Amino acid sequence: MKYLYLVDYWVPFPSSEYGGVLSVIAENDSECHDLLLDWRDDYISEYDSRIMERIVNANKFALENEEDSRIVDIFTT
């Protein structure tokens, strides 16, 4: 079974005030984490260790149909 993860994205002040939502289809938290680390050229890599906390706390929705694991959408400001 796969899940749609809605992960809050952030880069804390004072580095910046970027934020948004990352929509990811993944089988579990670890796979979601790996997908987001592959995407990290668009966020500051020093925050890699904090992304798992955001994934664990993300809203997760079970999918009825089989889907490929992937980043579905990225909205950042």
N, C-alpha and C positions, 0 to 999 in steps of 0.2 A: 504494500500500500504506500502511496505517496501523498504528500501534503503540500498545500500552498502555504508558504511562510510569508508573512508581512512583517518585515524587519525594519524597525526604526533605525535610520542612518544618522550618525552624528559625528562631528569633529568638535570637541569641546573648546570653549573659550579658554585661553586667549589665542590659541592657534588660529582659530577661525570660528565662524558661526554657521557652518554648513549643516544642513539637515535634510531629511527626506524619508522616503520609504522604498525599500527594496523588496520586490515580489519574486520569490524563488520557489520552484517546484523541486522537492527533494524527498528522499526516502526517510531521512533522519537528520538530526542536528549536525552530525559530523559531515554528512554529504553537503548540506547547506553551507556549512563553514568552508569546506573545500572550494565550492563554487564561488563563494564571495572572495576568498583569498586569490583565486585566479583573476578576479575582476579588479583587484586592488590598485591597479595603476591609476585609478580615478580617485583614490582616497589615500591619506597619509599612512604609510606602512607601519609607523610606530604605534598605531592603534590596533594592530592585528590581534593582540592578546585580549582586547576588550570586545571584539565582535562576537565571540561565543556567548557572552553574557546576554547580548542583545538577541541572539538567535534563540537561546533557551527561553527568554521572556517574550518572544514574538507570538503574535496570534497565528495559530496553525489551523488549517481547515483540511479535513480528509477529502481526497478526490475520489469520485466514483469511477471515473474512466482512467485507463492506463495512460500516463503521460511520460514524456522524456524528461529527465532531470535537467533543469536549466534555469537561468535567470530570465524571468518573464518580462520584467519591466523595472526600470530604475528611474526614480524621480528624486532629484536632489536640487537644492538651492544653493 
